[in-house]
Amino acid sequence: MAFRLQTYTAISYREYGKKFFEGDNQRYSDYADSLTEIIGFPSDVLRPMIFVFVRACVHDALYEDELYLQEQLRFLKQSIALFYEKF
């Protein structure tokens, strides 16, 4: 993961890094679309939740910040409960 971050931020590899993360964005969007069919939440609701989860995991992996991870997970659990009630 650290290598991906270094690649994305290094000036000489910036364009490659942007393309790489665009691929991630597409994969996460496709995953949100597939989950829509399974659990019935709209993909425009699921996509940001997936991005928050991934960001929390990356932050935890890079900085070993357990508080950040737990707060993000708590937020996601609360959000899912609210959306579950709505949908």
TARA-V607152 format. One record per residue. N is the residue number from 1. SS is DSSP state (2 for helix, 1 for strand, 0 for the rest). NEAR is the number of other C-alpha atoms within 10 Angstrom. Layout:
n=N ss=SS near=NEAR
n=N ss=SS near=NEAR
//
This chain:
n=1 ss=0 near=10
n=2 ss=2 near=10
n=3 ss=2 near=8
n=4 ss=2 near=12
n=5 ss=2 near=12
n=6 ss=2 near=13
n=7 ss=2 near=18
n=8 ss=2 near=19
n=9 ss=2 near=14
n=10 ss=0 near=13
n=11 ss=2 near=11
n=12 ss=2 near=10
n=13 ss=2 near=12
n=14 ss=2 near=14
n=15 ss=2 near=13
n=16 ss=2 near=14
n=17 ss=2 near=19
n=18 ss=2 near=14
n=19 ss=2 near=12
n=20 ss=2 near=14
n=21 ss=2 near=13
n=22 ss=2 near=12
n=23 ss=2 near=12
n=24 ss=2 near=12
n=25 ss=2 near=14
n=26 ss=2 near=11
n=27 ss=2 near=12
n=28 ss=2 near=18
n=29 ss=2 near=19
n=30 ss=2 near=14
n=31 ss=2 near=15
n=32 ss=2 near=22
n=33 ss=2 near=18
n=34 ss=2 near=13
n=35 ss=2 near=16
n=36 ss=2 near=17
n=37 ss=2 near=11
n=38 ss=2 near=9
n=39 ss=2 near=10
n=40 ss=0 near=13
n=41 ss=0 near=18
n=42 ss=0 near=15
n=43 ss=2 near=18
n=44 ss=2 near=12
n=45 ss=2 near=14
n=46 ss=2 near=21
n=47 ss=2 near=20
n=48 ss=2 near=14
n=49 ss=2 near=20
n=50 ss=2 near=16
n=51 ss=2 near=14
n=52 ss=2 near=17
n=53 ss=2 near=17
n=54 ss=2 near=13
n=55 ss=2 near=14
n=56 ss=2 near=20
n=57 ss=2 near=20
n=58 ss=2 near=17
n=59 ss=2 near=16
n=60 ss=2 near=16
n=61 ss=2 near=14
n=62 ss=2 near=12
n=63 ss=2 near=10
n=64 ss=0 near=12
n=65 ss=0 near=14
n=66 ss=2 near=14
n=67 ss=2 near=10
n=68 ss=2 near=15
n=69 ss=2 near=20
n=70 ss=2 near=14
n=71 ss=2 near=12
n=72 ss=2 near=18
n=73 ss=2 near=17
n=74 ss=2 near=12
n=75 ss=2 near=15
n=76 ss=2 near=16
n=77 ss=2 near=13
n=78 ss=2 near=12
n=79 ss=2 near=14
n=80 ss=2 near=16
n=81 ss=2 near=11
n=82 ss=2 near=11
n=83 ss=2 near=14
n=84 ss=2 near=12
n=85 ss=2 near=8
n=86 ss=2 near=8
n=87 ss=0 near=9
//
